[in-house]
């Protein structure tokens, strides 16, 4: 069953078309990687799916578990089971990480008609999942991402994903700015969330991330479309030959 099904997606920003008829199907239980040169539209795809303002969809459909998410507000898409891990997670001073996490989890549970977690229940779940990601209690007491290193910010995002348990997770260049140790920790967190009931889309420039999060399928994106699809060996080919064969997209 396809958890994410995109057909003929066209999207623009400031009148400039970036996505130009993109098709992508990601079945439950699979991890798909999207690779491509700068300016090919990889991050735009993640923004359009998550409902970021300023991006205008002019044609096409995007179904999440059969639901048309393009007609939903961003928070409705999240409640439906979509999660986006940002390339550069932002700091939110004055909002404690634990408060942020509990508010997010209970907002989604409420939207789905589920009972909210009590404080003891929530603390128990967070302690278990944070420990696996090397997130300390001191980090959880801080403002969201305030004073965090790049690796800590990414681990915090994977913790959010673990708590929210999305149907479809999109990781937008989550390896950006990570040293090898942080990359391993983040990748282990992602791999722990692989499930037959979940689909993941990993957007990256580099093969090194795919050494740790091994994809089932690799797609090459160029000028707003998927132009080639293959197995994990395609990522190795791109690492060796680069994107010269596809030209370099405008930034």
N, C-alpha and C positions, 0 to 999 in steps of 0.2 A: 504493500500500500504506500502511495506517495504521501508523505507528510507535508512536503513543500512542492508545489507545482506552479511554475511560472511560465506563462505563454505570451510571446510577442510583446514583451514589456518595453515600452518607450517612456523615457522620463527626461525632463529638462530642468535646468536651473538658470535663472536670469535669461530665459529665452534661448539658451544653448542646449541642444539635445545631447545627452550623454549616453543614455541607454537607447539602443537603436534596434529593438526587436529581439530582446534576449529571451531565450528559452532555457529552462532548467528544471529538472525533476529530481528530487532527493527522497528516496524511499525511507521508511522507518528502519532503524537499525544500522544506517550507513553514515559514514563520514566522507563528505566530498570536499576536496580542496579546489579553490579557485586561484589560479596564478595568472600573471600577465604584467606587461610593462606599466610604468607610471602613466596615468591618464587614460587607462583602458576602461575605467568605470567600475572598478571593483568596490571601492568604498561607497560610491554613489549607490550601488545596488543595496548595500547594507543599510544606508540611510533611508532609501525609498521604502524598503521592507519594514523598517522600524517606525516609519511615520514622521521622520524629521521634517520640520516646516521648511518652506522655500523650494522644495522639490515638487515639481508638477508631473504627475503621470498623465500622459496624453493618449495612451493606448495600451491594451493588454490586460492580463489578469494575473493575480498572485493568490493562490489558495493555500491556506494553512489548515491541514487536516480537513479539507473540503470547504472551509470558510473563506470568503473573499475578504482579505484583510485590508485591501486598499480603500475600502469604504469605512474603515474603523479609525477611531482616534488612537493615538499612540498607546494610551493606557489600556484600551480595549484589546489591542494587539498583544500586549504583554499578558493580560489576563487569559487570552486565548491560547497562550503557550509559546510566544516568541520571546527570545532573549538575544540582546546584542551586547557583546563585550567590545568596548571601545578600544581604538588604537591608543588613545591618550586619555585615560580616565581622569575626570576633573576632581578637584578638591572642593569640599563643601564645609567650610568653616562654620562652627557653631551647631552642627548637627552630629550628634554622637553616632558612631558606626552602628552600635547595637540598636539604637532607636531607629535609625534608617532601615536596618535589615528587618527588624520586627514589623515596622510599618509597611514595608514592601510586601513581606510574606503575607501578613494578615489582610492587606488590601486585595491581594490576588485571591486568597482563600474566600474572602467575602464575595468577590465578584463571581466566583465559581459556585457559590451557594454552600461553601464548606464552613465548618466552625473555625473561629479564630483560635490560634494557639495561646494558651495562658503563658504567663511569664516563666513559670518553672518548666513547662514543656519546651518553650522556645530556647531557654538557656541550655537545656539538655541537648537539644539538636545542634545548636551553634557550637557548643563545646566539642562535640564529637567531630563535626565536619571541619571546624577551624583547625583542630589538632592535626588532621591529615595534611593540611596545607601549610603548616608551619606558621600559623597566625596566632600570636600570643594574646593573652587577655589584655595586656597593656595596649596593643594595637586596637583592639575592639573598643577600648575606652576613649580613644582619640576621636577627633572629628573625622568625617569621611575623607579618607585619603590624605589628611593633613599631615605633612611631614613624612609621608611614606616615600620609600624609594620606588623606582620604576617597577621592580620585581614585586614589592609589597602591594602596590596598586593592582597589579595583574592578579596576584593571589587573592586579593580582596574581591575582585570581580568573579573569579572562579568560585569563591565562597558564595557569592550572591547567586550564581547559577546553580550551585549545589542545593541551596535552600529553596529556590523558586521552582526547580525541577521542570524546566520548559520542555515542550514537545520538539521545538526546533531552536537550536542555539547557533548563532552566527558569531564567529570570532574574527574580528577585523584586525588583521596584522597584530595579533596578540603577542607575537615574538618581538615586536618593535622595542628596542632599548633594553632587552634582557641579556644578562650575561648567561653563561652556559648553565650555572647552578640554578639560577632562577627559572631558566627555560625548562629544566628537568622537573622542577617542582610544579610549575604551572601545567606542563604536559601530563604529569602523573595525575593531577587533579582533573584535567579534561578526560583522560582515559578512564578514570574511575567512574565518570558519568556516561560513558558509552553504554547504550542500552538498546535492546530490540524495539523499544517503544519510543526512541528518541532519534532525531536526525540532527546532524551537525554540518555546518558549512564553515570551513576554515579558509580565510582569505590571507594569502601570504605572497611575498616576493621570493622567498628563499626555501630551498630544499631542507635546510637544517631543522626547521620546525617539523617537517614531515618525516624526519628520522625518528622523532619522538611521538608524534601523533600520526600514525601511519594511516593514510586515507584508503578508502575502498575505491574511490574514483577521483581522477584529477581532470579539471577543466582548464583550458586556456582561454582567457578573455582578451579580446582585441577590438578596439573601436566600438565598445558598447554591446558586443555580442559574445556568446560562447562560440569559438571557432574550431575548437578541437577538444576531444574527450578521450581519455585513455585510463589505464591502470596506474598504479603508483610509480611504475617505471618511467612514465611520462615526465614526472617531476625530476628524475635523475637526468633525463635527456635535456630538459630545459636548463638544469644547473650546468651541464657541460657546454651547451651551444648558445645559451641566452635566448633573447627574444629577437635577434637580428632577422630571423626569417619572417617575423610578423611585422617588422617595421617598429618604429617608436611612436607611440601615440602622443598627441599634444597634451601637455600638462593641464 
